[in-house]
Amino acid sequence: HILIKESWQKLIEKEYSEKDGQSTRAIDQFVEEFYTRFFSVNPSGKRLFEDTSMEAQGRALKKMLGMIVKSLDLPESLQETMHSLGGRHEIYKVGLNDYVSFSNAICDTLESVLGKDEITTSVKEAWYSAMMWLSSMMINSGKKIRQEGLKGVVYRRLSKDGNWKRSGISLSLDTLYIYRDEK
């Protein structure tokens, strides 16, 4: 976990100077480049973000990755979050290819933004292993929800205005009924 934490800290702290005197934070460059890379290796992944503000999604990605990095030493604390995320991602029909593409895009974007000297093969392997471990938790939660069904309230993906939508749901097997949206 130390390799992941160290590389995340570098991503947060590093800034790039631009010709016009402005600076760009590495984390912001990472988010922008990540989605470009993810969509280039997984064009069908665009379907997951059709109704989403990519700016808001980028903020959500930074927040989620930061929370994951901080929680790596306490895996039991991640289980509830990954269970919830897995349920939502099951609803969005996120498949194994999407998870693998996401994990690869994380690693490749880290290397691109911070450089091969900072993101060594060992660092990439640590990130990939962690992302696939988290993905497996999410996939298993999604399968469980698909098999057992779920009723209740979920927060679904960000709308174009950047807000979360709260929806009552009834989910069983492969059928999802959203019976109300709240503002």
C-alpha positions in Angstrom: 0.0 0.0 0.0 2.9 2.3 0.6 3.6 2.6 -3.2 0.1 3.6 -3.9 0.0 6.1 -1.1 3.3 7.7 -2.1 2.3 7.9 -5.8 -1.1 9.4 -4.8 0.7 12.0 -2.7 3.0 13.0 -5.6 -0.1 13.3 -7.8 -1.7 15.6 -5.3 1.3 17.8 -4.7 2.9 18.1 -8.2 2.2 21.1 -10.3 3.3 21.9 -13.9 4.1 25.4 -15.1 2.6 26.4 -18.4 3.9 29.0 -20.9 1.4 31.6 -19.9 2.6 31.6 -16.3 -0.3 29.5 -15.1 0.2 26.2 -13.3 -1.7 22.9 -13.7 -2.0 20.5 -10.8 -1.0 16.9 -11.7 -4.3 15.6 -10.2 -6.3 17.8 -12.6 -4.2 16.7 -15.6 -4.7 13.1 -14.4 -8.5 13.4 -14.3 -8.7 15.0 -17.8 -6.3 12.5 -19.3 -7.8 9.5 -17.5 -11.2 9.8 -19.2 -9.6 10.4 -22.6 -7.5 7.2 -22.1 -10.4 5.2 -20.7 -12.7 6.1 -23.6 -9.9 5.4 -26.2 -9.4 1.8 -24.8 -13.0 1.2 -24.1 -15.2 3.2 -26.5 -18.4 1.5 -25.2 -17.5 3.0 -21.8 -19.0 6.3 -23.0 -22.4 4.8 -22.5 -21.8 5.0 -18.7 -21.5 8.8 -18.8 -24.1 9.9 -21.3 -26.2 11.8 -18.8 -23.2 12.9 -16.7 -21.4 16.2 -16.3 -17.8 15.1 -16.9 -16.5 18.0 -14.7 -18.6 16.7 -11.8 -17.6 13.1 -12.6 -13.9 14.2 -12.5 -14.4 15.7 -9.0 -16.2 12.4 -7.9 -13.2 10.4 -9.3 -10.7 12.4 -7.3 -12.7 12.2 -4.2 -13.3 8.4 -4.5 -9.6 7.6 -5.3 -8.5 9.8 -2.4 -10.9 8.0 0.0 -9.7 4.6 -1.3 -6.0 5.5 -0.9 -6.7 6.7 2.7 -8.6 3.5 3.5 -6.2 0.9 2.1 -4.9 0.0 5.5 -8.5 -0.6 6.8 -10.0 -2.9 4.1 -13.1 -3.6 6.2 -13.9 0.1 6.0 -14.0 -0.1 2.2 -16.4 -3.0 2.1 -19.6 -1.0 2.6 -18.5 1.7 0.1 -17.6 -0.9 -2.5 -20.9 -2.8 -1.9 -22.8 0.4 -2.5 -20.7 1.3 -5.6 -21.1 -2.3 -6.8 -24.8 -2.1 -6.6 -24.9 1.2 -8.6 -22.5 -0.1 -11.1 -24.6 -3.2 -11.6 -27.6 -1.0 -12.3 -25.5 0.9 -14.9 -24.5 -2.5 -16.4 -20.8 -2.0 -15.9 -19.1 -5.2 -17.0 -15.8 -6.9 -16.4 -14.3 -5.3 -19.5 -15.2 -1.9 -18.0 -13.5 -2.7 -14.7 -10.4 -4.0 -16.4 -10.3 -1.0 -18.8 -10.8 1.4 -15.8 -7.9 -0.2 -13.9 -5.6 -0.2 -16.8 -6.4 3.4 -17.6 -5.7 4.4 -13.9 -2.2 2.8 -14.2 -1.4 4.2 -17.6 -2.6 7.7 -16.8 -0.5 7.7 -13.6 2.6 6.8 -15.6 1.8 9.4 -18.2 1.2 12.2 -15.7 4.0 11.5 -13.2 6.5 9.7 -15.6 8.1 6.3 -15.7 10.7 7.3 -13.1 7.9 7.9 -10.5 5.5 5.2 -11.7 7.7 2.1 -12.0 6.4 -1.3 -12.9 6.1 -2.1 -9.2 3.9 1.0 -8.6 1.7 0.1 -11.6 1.3 -3.4 -10.4 0.4 -2.2 -6.9 -2.3 0.1 -8.4 -3.6 -2.5 -10.7 -3.9 -5.1 -8.0 -5.7 -2.7 -5.7 -8.1 -1.6 -8.4 -8.9 -5.1 -9.4 -9.4 -6.2 -5.8 -11.8 -3.3 -5.4 -13.5 -4.2 -8.7 -13.9 -7.8 -7.5 -15.7 -6.5 -4.4 -18.0 -4.3 -6.6 -18.7 -7.2 -9.1 -19.5 -9.6 -6.3 -21.9 -7.0 -4.7 -23.5 -6.5 -8.0 -24.0 -10.2 -8.6 -25.5 -10.6 -5.1 -27.9 -7.7 -5.7 -28.9 -9.2 -9.1 -29.5 -12.6 -7.5 -31.2 -11.6 -4.3 -32.9 -8.4 -5.4 -32.9 -5.0 -3.7 -35.5 -2.5 -2.6 -34.8 0.9 -1.2 -33.2 4.2 -2.1 -30.0 4.7 -4.0 -28.2 7.7 -5.3 -27.5 7.3 -8.9 -25.0 8.9 -11.3 -24.5 12.6 -11.5 -26.9 14.5 -13.7 -25.7 17.1 -16.2 -26.2 19.9 -13.6 -23.8 18.1 -11.3 -26.3 16.9 -8.7 -26.9 13.4 -7.4 -30.4 12.0 -8.1 -32.0 10.1 -5.3 -34.2 7.3 -6.6 -36.5 4.7 -5.0 -35.8 1.4 -6.7 -37.0 -2.1 -6.9 -34.4 -4.4 -8.4 -34.8 -8.1 -9.0 -32.7 -10.4 -11.2 -32.2 -8.4 -14.4 -35.0 -5.9 -14.0 -34.8 -2.5 -12.5 -37.8 -0.3 -11.7 -37.2 3.2 -10.6 -40.5 4.3 -9.1 -39.7 7.9 -8.2 -37.0 10.5 -8.5 -36.6 13.1 -5.8 -35.1 16.5 -6.2 
